[in-house]
Amino acid sequence: MVKASKIVDLDEYRMLKALGDELEEFPFDDDFLEDEEDELDSENWNLFEDLTELRKRVDYYQELHENGEISEKDYYFSKVNLGMVYKQNGLYQRALEQFEAVYELDLSDLFACRHEIMALYILTSQYDKALVFFKKQSDIGHDILLEIPLLVGAILDGHDEMAHYLIEVLNADVKDFAIFCQSPELLMDDIMYVGAAGIHCPDSLETVYVGLYRILPLLMTAGNYVQAYLNDYFSEHKVGQAEVEALAFLSEYQIEILLAHDIYDLQDFQVWTEAEILALPQFGKVTLGKLKEAGAVSYTHLTLPTKLEV
């Protein structure tokens, strides 16, 4: 039988329970769920046996579900629970298999498996897969619990452009994010306290902590580098509204593109040629002319090459 302490309650599942949507109780045969309290307290208990029992439980729930005796939700929860135990014990690939399976089956993503999938991609150094997965979630919109792990992955994998883009998005949407990034040390105590509780408000610094908590093993070794990177970024860039954000003729998307390319103020255009600016998405000659009128760059600087390089 499985130790109760090994069963993980997801914060999303707590929300469901708060709404009164509790798991039903199901009858089990005597061979599957024997009352062995003495065994639970035994010093001979080991993780391997616990995982074996959890796998049996998932198989049993699958059988019940296929026979129409339990709901999809309860079957999915058994797999999510097994995935969490795998993850907590460093079996990341096995955990990923469980979460991906539920994510494929549950179109509503009831248990927010996408967040654990993203965290596990980063924990297993699969940045490319994480980025592809992130782009597929574009219809969901802004999601800090996806953005934070991806940010850490981008920093560690050397993808500065994406890291800078995510920093700017988070800085715009999360109050005090810049203050957090400029802390001399990663706030591990806060991350562990808030992350373990799993309680957070949308677009809050607490949500950032929860996102970091989900990749905590990685931060134990790479946290100092991540924090140093964030410190360095904010030491080189102005905190607050960039000049380009005040240009009324630019769309929100165009501003995001400029910020992602480290163009914050009008003077930042000085190192860009006309051809390079026109190559940016949704930047045409009309926008280019308005940038010139705004004094972003000189007319002499923004000129197409008069001859081809040989």
Summary of the structure (lengths in Angstrom):
residues: 310
radius of gyration: 24.7
end to end distance: 74.5
largest distance: 85.6
contacts: 851
relative contact order: 0.07
helix: 62%
strand: 0%
